[in-house]
Amino acid sequence: MANTSPGYGITIRVEGRPEFQPVAEITTIISREGAMITALDVADSQLDSVVIDVTCDAIDANHAEKITAALSASPILSVRKVSDRTFLLHLGGKLEVQSKVPLKTRDDLSRAYTPGVARICQAIAKDPADARRLTIKRNTVAVVTDGSAVLGLGNLGPAAALPVMEGKAALFKRFADVDAWPVCLDTQDVNEIVRTVQLIAPVYGGINLEDISAPRCFEVEMRLRELLDIPVFHDDQHGTAVVVLAALRNALKLVKKDLSKTKIILSGAGAAGTAIARLLVLAGARNIIGFDDKGVISKSSDAPNEMRKWFIENCNPEQFTGTLSEAIKGADIFIGVSAPNVLREADVEAMAKDAIVFALANPDPEIDPVLARKHAAVVATGRSDHPNQINNVLAFPGIFRGLLDAGATKITDELLLACADAIASCVSEQQLNASFIVPSVFDPNVVKSVADAVKEQV
């Protein structure tokens, strides 16, 4: 059975008669349904009834409903209320604005607002560079989306993308003390996105593009980088690529293989897959065979944009034309940023000795990691409930911390390579093993190491 997750945690209020041992009945039913109980409290106890709040983690939303139904079916229990803990956490949103300065007296108002603020405005008008020193610009990032590629859920639109952008902003603050704000645009026209971001850019010290579908995301990023004097970073591309390279550096150390001599199979050639391929080639990879939903990518594939053209020119050097299962025979590395269950256990078994499998599709990976670990030396996923989570939060907070501190205007390939090396170096020789190839996202050294690497490159 798949693993339970706190992301599907529920709290169920159940009532029963004390003589029927309702606690025992509840725990038996929930355990039988395959959920994990994380808390159990008696909310109220009377002579003829007891009310129990039981909290458990389910596998998914359907599993949560099945648990509730099983409790309701018990003749000695009555389900009074079910609360979804994830929905409760999001009530009212996850962000707020707080003032950094006191506003308690007339003197405070005179300095923070009128008349004193007029002097600050005049100083910036005289020297626009002072905006970084005298406003929020120096520590503020816009998290920009059009809602066209929300997580792995597809084109949900800007309103439905907002919870993700709020979460991204919260991660910026928690891990790097960067003030980020969601900017969800009600357009999926490239020209309108570019123009809108250009118009709001004076407020921000950096732009983080998020959940914009390929291939439009490539053009949006390219044009904004040309137009703006602040760094533009598409996390779905470059954040993913940086963490994948960092993890791969350490995985290759474990299996004692050279990146330049490995055969790499890449499933998924959209924004993330193309960025991963580009960074791996820059790092020394020489043999990447890529697949998308139409099959293998070769010289005969269509090249509707510059990024696909690059992929065709730089990957599949021997012009392999078969299936993924055929290509993966003898391969050293599989990297998936595509869809669930595209890889079979037999495929992993057919890989080279000490194979590396990164099955990163979320929430369901390209192969069950339990099956992959039966044959591969190192397995990573995008999930938090398995070892070796390839998580972009290892990259983007430190990258922007460094960019903002350095007053950077551009992001280079060399900078991204340096960030990958910085993340990899946060796992010491003593810590490195098959279940620990990337540091914990809560390791305070990660943001500092990445930020320092950025500043050295700027």
C-alpha positions as CSV (number, residue, x, y, z in Angstrom):
1,M,0.0,0.0,0.0
2,A,1.2,3.6,-0.7
3,N,2.5,5.7,2.1
4,T,0.2,8.0,4.2
5,S,1.0,11.7,4.2
6,P,0.3,14.7,6.5
7,G,-0.9,16.5,3.4
8,Y,-4.0,14.3,3.7
9,G,-4.4,14.5,7.4
10,I,-7.9,14.6,8.9
11,T,-9.4,15.0,12.3
12,I,-12.6,13.0,13.0
13,R,-14.9,13.7,15.9
14,V,-16.5,10.4,16.9
15,E,-19.1,9.6,19.7
16,G,-19.7,6.3,21.3
17,R,-21.0,4.7,24.6
18,P,-18.2,4.1,27.1
19,E,-19.2,0.4,27.8
20,F,-18.5,-0.4,24.1
21,Q,-14.9,0.7,24.3
22,P,-15.1,3.3,21.4
23,V,-11.4,4.1,21.6
24,A,-10.5,0.5,20.8
25,E,-13.1,0.3,18.0
26,I,-11.7,3.5,16.4
27,T,-8.1,2.5,16.5
28,T,-8.9,-1.0,15.1
29,I,-10.9,0.4,12.2
30,I,-8.4,3.1,11.3
31,S,-5.5,0.7,11.4
32,R,-7.4,-1.8,9.3
33,E,-8.0,0.9,6.7
34,G,-4.2,1.5,6.5
35,A,-4.1,5.0,8.0
36,M,-1.7,6.3,10.5
37,I,-3.1,7.7,13.8
38,T,-1.1,10.8,14.9
39,A,-3.3,12.0,17.8
40,L,-6.2,10.8,19.9
41,D,-8.0,12.9,22.5
42,V,-11.1,12.6,24.6
43,A,-12.9,15.8,23.9
44,D,-15.8,15.1,26.3
45,S,-16.8,12.3,28.6
46,Q,-20.2,11.7,30.2
47,L,-21.8,8.7,31.9
48,D,-23.6,7.6,28.8
49,S,-21.3,8.9,26.0
50,V,-17.7,9.8,25.2
51,V,-16.6,12.1,22.4
52,I,-13.2,11.4,20.8
53,D,-11.1,13.5,18.4
54,V,-8.9,11.2,16.4
55,T,-6.3,12.6,13.9
56,C,-4.8,10.4,11.2
57,D,-2.8,10.7,8.0
58,A,-4.4,9.2,4.9
59,I,-2.9,8.2,1.5
60,D,-5.1,10.6,-0.5
61,A,-8.5,12.3,-0.4
62,N,-10.3,9.2,-1.5
63,H,-8.6,7.2,1.3
64,A,-9.7,9.8,3.8
65,E,-13.3,9.4,2.7
66,K,-13.0,5.6,3.0
67,I,-11.7,5.9,6.6
68,T,-14.7,8.2,7.5
69,A,-17.1,5.8,5.9
70,A,-15.7,2.8,7.8
71,L,-16.1,4.6,11.1
72,S,-19.6,5.6,10.2
73,A,-20.5,2.0,9.4
74,S,-19.6,0.8,12.9
75,P,-22.8,0.1,14.9
76,I,-21.3,1.5,18.1
77,L,-19.9,4.7,16.7
78,S,-21.3,8.0,15.4
79,V,-19.2,10.3,13.3
80,R,-20.1,13.9,14.3
81,K,-17.6,16.0,12.3
82,V,-14.7,15.6,9.9
83,S,-12.1,18.3,9.5
84,D,-9.5,18.3,6.7
85,R,-6.3,19.6,8.4
86,T,-4.8,20.9,5.2
87,F,-7.9,23.0,4.4
88,L,-7.9,24.3,8.0
89,L,-4.3,25.5,7.6
90,H,-5.2,27.5,4.5
91,L,-8.2,29.3,5.9
92,G,-7.7,33.0,5.3
93,G,-4.5,32.4,3.4
94,K,-0.9,31.8,4.7
95,L,0.5,35.3,4.4
96,E,0.1,38.7,6.1
97,V,1.9,42.1,5.9
98,Q,3.5,43.5,9.0
99,S,5.1,46.9,9.5
100,K,8.8,47.0,10.3
101,V,8.6,50.4,12.0
102,P,6.6,51.6,15.0
103,L,3.5,53.8,14.3
104,K,2.6,54.7,17.9
105,T,3.0,58.5,18.0
106,R,2.7,61.6,15.8
107,D,6.5,61.7,15.5
108,D,6.4,58.1,14.1
109,L,3.8,59.1,11.5
110,S,5.7,62.2,10.5
111,R,8.8,60.2,9.7
112,A,7.2,57.1,8.2
113,Y,4.6,59.0,6.2
114,T,3.9,62.6,5.6
115,P,5.7,65.0,5.7
116,G,9.0,63.1,6.2
117,V,8.4,60.5,3.5
118,A,8.5,63.3,0.8
119,R,12.2,63.7,1.4
120,I,12.7,60.0,0.7
121,C,10.7,60.3,-2.6
122,Q,12.8,63.2,-3.7
123,A,16.0,61.4,-2.9
124,I,15.0,58.4,-5.0
125,A,13.8,60.7,-7.9
126,K,17.2,62.3,-7.9
127,D,19.1,58.9,-7.7
128,P,16.9,55.9,-8.6
129,A,19.6,53.5,-7.3
130,D,18.6,54.7,-3.8
131,A,15.3,52.7,-4.1
132,R,17.3,49.6,-3.1
133,R,18.6,51.3,0.0
134,L,15.5,53.1,1.1
135,T,12.6,50.8,0.2
136,I,11.5,47.2,0.4
137,K,13.0,46.6,-3.1
138,R,16.3,45.2,-1.7
139,N,14.6,42.2,-0.1
140,T,11.5,41.6,-2.1
141,V,10.7,39.1,-4.8
142,A,7.6,38.7,-7.0
143,V,6.4,35.1,-7.4
144,V,4.8,35.4,-10.8
145,T,2.4,32.8,-12.4
146,D,-0.3,32.6,-14.9
147,G,-1.7,29.4,-13.4
148,S,-1.1,27.3,-16.6
149,A,1.0,24.5,-15.0
150,V,0.1,24.3,-11.3
151,L,2.1,21.6,-9.6
152,G,1.3,18.4,-11.6
153,L,-2.4,19.4,-11.8
154,G,-2.3,21.3,-15.1
155,N,-3.9,24.6,-16.2
156,L,-6.0,25.6,-13.2
157,G,-5.8,29.4,-13.7
158,P,-4.5,32.2,-11.5
159,A,-7.0,32.0,-8.6
160,A,-6.4,28.2,-8.0
161,A,-2.6,28.9,-8.3
162,L,-2.7,31.4,-5.4
163,P,-2.3,28.8,-2.6
164,V,0.9,27.5,-4.2
165,M,2.3,31.0,-4.7
166,E,1.5,31.8,-1.0
167,G,3.3,28.7,0.0
168,K,6.3,29.6,-2.1
169,A,6.4,33.1,-0.5
170,A,6.2,31.5,3.0
171,L,9.2,29.3,2.1
172,F,11.2,32.3,1.0
173,K,10.6,33.9,4.3
174,R,11.1,30.8,6.5
175,F,14.4,29.7,4.9
176,A,16.1,32.9,3.6
177,D,14.2,35.8,5.3
178,V,13.3,37.1,1.8
179,D,9.9,39.0,1.5
180,A,8.1,37.4,-1.4
181,W,4.6,38.1,-2.7
182,P,2.3,36.2,-5.1
183,V,1.5,37.8,-8.4
184,C,-1.1,35.7,-10.1
185,L,-1.9,37.1,-13.6
186,D,-5.3,36.7,-15.2
187,T,-3.7,36.1,-18.7
188,Q,-1.8,33.4,-20.5
189,D,-0.7,35.6,-23.3
190,V,3.1,35.9,-23.4
191,N,3.1,39.6,-24.4
192,E,0.7,40.5,-21.6
193,I,2.7,38.5,-19.0
194,V,6.0,40.1,-20.1
195,R,4.5,43.6,-20.2
196,T,2.8,43.3,-16.8
197,V,5.9,42.0,-15.0
198,Q,7.9,44.8,-16.7
199,L,5.4,47.4,-15.3
200,I,5.5,46.1,-11.7
201,A,9.3,45.4,-11.6
202,P,10.3,48.7,-9.9
203,V,8.9,47.3,-6.6
204,Y,11.0,44.1,-6.6
205,G,14.6,43.0,-6.4
206,G,14.0,39.8,-8.3
207,I,11.4,37.9,-10.2
208,N,10.6,34.2,-9.6
209,L,8.5,32.7,-12.4
210,E,6.5,29.8,-11.3
211,D,4.0,27.3,-12.8
212,I,4.0,28.7,-16.3
213,S,3.7,26.0,-18.9
214,A,6.2,25.2,-21.6
215,P,7.1,26.3,-24.2
216,R,5.7,29.8,-23.3
217,C,7.8,29.9,-20.1
218,F,11.0,29.9,-22.1
219,E,10.0,33.0,-24.1
220,V,8.7,34.8,-21.0
221,E,11.9,34.2,-19.1
222,M,14.1,35.1,-22.1
223,R,12.3,38.4,-22.8
224,L,12.1,39.5,-19.2
225,R,15.9,38.8,-18.7
226,E,16.5,41.1,-21.7
227,L,14.1,43.8,-20.4
228,L,14.8,44.0,-16.7
229,D,17.8,45.1,-14.6
230,I,16.9,42.6,-11.8
231,P,17.4,38.8,-11.9
232,V,14.7,36.6,-13.4
233,F,14.6,33.0,-12.3
234,H,12.2,30.3,-13.4
235,D,12.2,27.9,-10.5
236,D,10.4,25.0,-12.4
237,Q,13.4,25.0,-14.7
238,H,16.5,26.1,-13.0
239,G,15.6,25.3,-9.3
240,T,14.8,21.8,-10.3
241,A,17.9,21.4,-12.4
242,V,20.2,22.7,-9.7
243,V,18.9,20.3,-7.0
244,V,19.0,17.4,-9.5
245,L,22.6,18.1,-10.3
246,A,23.5,18.4,-6.7
247,A,21.9,15.1,-5.8
248,L,23.5,13.4,-8.8
249,R,26.9,14.7,-7.8
250,N,26.6,12.9,-4.5
251,A,24.9,9.8,-6.0
252,L,27.8,9.4,-8.5
253,K,30.3,9.7,-5.6
254,L,28.6,6.8,-3.9
255,V,28.6,4.5,-6.9
256,K,32.0,5.8,-8.1
257,K,31.0,6.8,-11.6
258,D,32.1,9.7,-13.8
259,L,29.2,11.9,-15.1
260,S,30.9,12.3,-18.5
261,K,31.0,8.5,-19.0
262,T,27.4,7.7,-17.9
263,K,24.4,6.9,-20.0
264,I,21.4,9.0,-18.9
265,I,17.8,8.4,-19.7
266,L,15.6,11.5,-19.2
267,S,11.8,11.1,-19.2
268,G,10.1,14.4,-19.7
269,A,11.4,17.2,-21.9
270,G,9.3,20.2,-20.8
271,A,10.6,23.1,-18.8
272,A,12.2,21.0,-16.0
273,G,13.5,18.3,-18.3
274,T,15.1,20.7,-20.7
275,A,16.7,22.7,-17.9
276,I,18.1,19.5,-16.3
277,A,19.5,18.4,-19.6
278,R,21.2,21.8,-20.2
279,L,22.8,21.9,-16.7
280,L,24.0,18.3,-16.9
281,V,25.6,19.0,-20.3
282,L,27.3,22.0,-18.8
283,A,28.5,19.8,-15.9
284,G,30.0,17.3,-18.3
285,A,27.3,14.8,-19.3
286,R,27.8,13.5,-22.8
287,N,25.1,10.9,-23.4
288,I,21.6,11.9,-22.6
289,I,18.6,10.3,-24.3
290,G,15.4,12.2,-23.8
291,F,11.8,11.1,-24.1
292,D,8.5,13.1,-24.1
293,D,4.9,11.9,-24.6
294,K,5.6,11.3,-28.3
295,G,8.6,9.1,-27.7
296,V,12.3,9.5,-28.1
297,I,13.7,12.9,-29.1
298,S,16.0,12.8,-32.1
299,K,17.1,14.7,-35.2
300,S,13.8,13.8,-36.8
301,S,11.7,15.4,-34.0
302,D,9.9,18.7,-34.4
303,A,11.7,21.8,-33.1
304,P,9.0,24.4,-32.5
305,N,11.1,26.6,-30.2
306,E,14.7,27.3,-29.3
307,M,14.8,25.1,-26.2
308,R,13.6,22.0,-28.1
309,K,16.1,22.9,-30.9
310,W,18.9,22.9,-28.2
311,F,17.7,19.5,-26.9
312,I,17.8,17.9,-30.3
313,E,21.3,19.3,-31.0
314,N,22.8,18.3,-27.7
315,C,21.2,15.0,-26.7
316,N,20.9,11.5,-28.1
317,P,24.3,11.6,-29.8
318,E,23.9,8.1,-31.4
319,Q,20.4,8.9,-32.6
320,F,18.7,6.1,-30.8
321,T,15.2,5.5,-32.2
322,G,13.6,2.8,-29.9
323,T,11.4,2.8,-26.8
324,L,12.2,3.9,-23.3
325,S,12.4,0.3,-22.2
326,E,14.9,-0.4,-24.9
327,A,16.9,2.7,-24.3
328,I,17.2,2.1,-20.5
329,K,19.1,-1.3,-20.9
330,G,22.6,-0.7,-19.5
331,A,21.8,2.9,-18.6
332,D,23.5,4.3,-15.5
333,I,21.0,7.0,-14.6
334,F,17.2,7.5,-15.0
335,I,15.8,10.9,-14.4
336,G,12.0,11.3,-14.6
337,V,10.1,14.6,-14.6
338,S,7.1,13.2,-16.5
339,A,4.2,11.1,-15.4
340,P,3.4,8.2,-13.0
341,N,4.3,4.6,-13.8
342,V,6.2,5.1,-17.0
343,L,9.0,2.9,-15.7
344,R,8.6,-0.8,-14.9
345,E,10.5,-2.9,-12.4
346,A,12.0,-4.9,-15.2
347,D,13.4,-1.6,-16.7
348,V,15.3,-0.8,-13.6
349,E,16.5,-4.4,-13.3
350,A,17.9,-4.0,-16.9
351,M,20.0,-0.9,-16.0
352,A,23.7,-1.0,-15.4
353,K,25.2,-2.2,-12.1
354,D,24.8,0.5,-9.3
355,A,22.1,2.3,-11.2
356,I,20.7,5.7,-10.1
357,V,17.0,6.3,-10.4
358,F,15.5,9.8,-9.8
359,A,11.7,9.3,-10.2
360,L,10.5,12.9,-9.6
361,A,6.9,13.1,-10.9
362,N,4.6,14.4,-8.2
363,P,2.6,13.3,-6.4
364,D,3.0,9.8,-8.0
365,P,6.5,9.0,-9.3
366,E,7.5,7.2,-12.5
367,I,8.0,4.0,-10.5
368,D,7.2,3.0,-7.0
369,P,10.4,3.8,-5.2
370,V,10.1,0.6,-3.2
371,L,10.3,-1.4,-6.4
372,A,13.1,0.7,-7.8
373,R,15.3,0.2,-4.6
374,K,15.2,-3.5,-5.2
375,H,17.5,-3.1,-8.2
376,A,19.0,0.5,-8.1
377,A,21.8,1.6,-5.8
378,V,20.4,5.1,-5.3
379,V,16.7,6.2,-5.6
380,A,15.3,9.7,-5.2
381,T,11.8,11.1,-5.6
382,G,10.0,14.4,-5.3
383,R,8.1,13.3,-2.2
384,S,8.8,14.1,1.4
385,D,7.7,10.6,2.6
386,H,10.7,8.9,1.0
387,P,14.4,9.4,1.4
388,N,16.3,11.7,-0.9
389,Q,13.6,14.2,-1.7
390,I,14.6,16.4,-4.7
391,N,13.1,19.6,-3.4
392,N,13.5,23.0,-5.0
393,V,13.5,24.6,-1.5
394,L,17.1,23.5,-1.3
395,A,17.9,26.0,-4.1
396,F,15.7,29.0,-4.6
397,P,15.8,30.6,-1.1
398,G,19.6,30.6,-1.1
399,I,19.9,31.7,-4.7
400,F,17.7,34.7,-4.2
401,R,19.3,35.5,-0.8
402,G,22.6,35.7,-2.6
403,L,21.2,37.6,-5.6
404,L,19.5,40.2,-3.4
405,D,22.5,40.7,-1.1
406,A,24.8,41.2,-4.1
407,G,22.4,43.5,-6.0
408,A,22.7,41.2,-8.9
409,T,21.0,41.9,-12.3
410,K,21.5,38.6,-14.1
411,I,21.7,34.8,-13.6
412,T,24.4,32.9,-15.4
413,D,24.9,29.2,-16.1
414,E,28.1,29.3,-14.0
415,L,26.1,30.6,-11.1
416,L,23.7,27.7,-11.3
417,L,26.6,25.2,-11.4
418,A,28.1,26.8,-8.4
419,C,24.8,26.5,-6.5
420,A,24.5,22.8,-7.3
421,D,28.0,22.2,-6.0
422,A,27.2,24.2,-2.8
423,I,24.1,22.1,-2.1
424,A,26.1,18.9,-2.7
425,S,28.8,20.0,-0.4
426,C,26.4,20.3,2.5
427,V,26.4,16.5,2.7
428,S,29.6,15.5,4.4
429,E,31.6,12.4,3.5
430,Q,30.5,10.9,6.9
431,Q,26.8,11.6,6.2
432,L,26.7,10.4,2.5
433,N,24.9,7.2,2.0
434,A,22.2,5.7,-0.4
435,S,19.4,7.3,1.7
436,F,21.1,10.7,2.2
437,I,22.4,12.3,-1.0
438,V,21.0,15.7,-0.4
439,P,20.9,17.8,2.8
440,S,17.7,18.3,4.8
441,V,15.7,21.4,3.7
442,F,15.9,22.4,7.4
443,D,19.7,22.4,7.4
444,P,20.6,26.1,8.1
445,N,23.9,25.7,6.3
446,V,22.2,25.2,2.9
447,V,20.9,28.7,2.4
448,K,24.2,30.3,3.5
449,S,26.3,28.0,1.3
450,V,24.1,28.6,-1.7
451,A,24.0,32.4,-1.1
452,D,27.8,32.5,-0.7
453,A,28.2,30.6,-3.9
454,V,25.9,33.1,-5.7
455,K,27.8,36.1,-4.4
456,E,31.1,34.7,-5.5
457,Q,29.8,34.4,-9.1
458,V,28.2,37.9,-9.2
